[in-house]
């Protein structure tokens, strides 16, 4: 595992052992979903608040990793703020009666 990947995804999830179950935090669930995305290498990726539980520094690392690992993937991201570290993006602000391309 590369240093960036180990920093992002760690080597072991935090576990809450209740009746043998492993509980992942929201951030860990998001990281796991992003690893699955990298392994799938899709043409299109639709992410709905996929990084909301990550701090800004980790978000930059994750989005940079996604761009590096999935250079040919088109990302459609729904978020309350512009994702950091992804590179060039096109914003489509949505609101009541509003949908305009910037």
Secondary structure, DSSP 4 states (H G I P E B T S, - for coil): --HHHHHHH-SS-----BTTB-PPPHHHHHHHHHHHHHHHT-SEEEEESTTTTS-HHHHHHHHHHHHHH-TTPEEEEE-SSPPSSS-S---EEEETTEEEE-
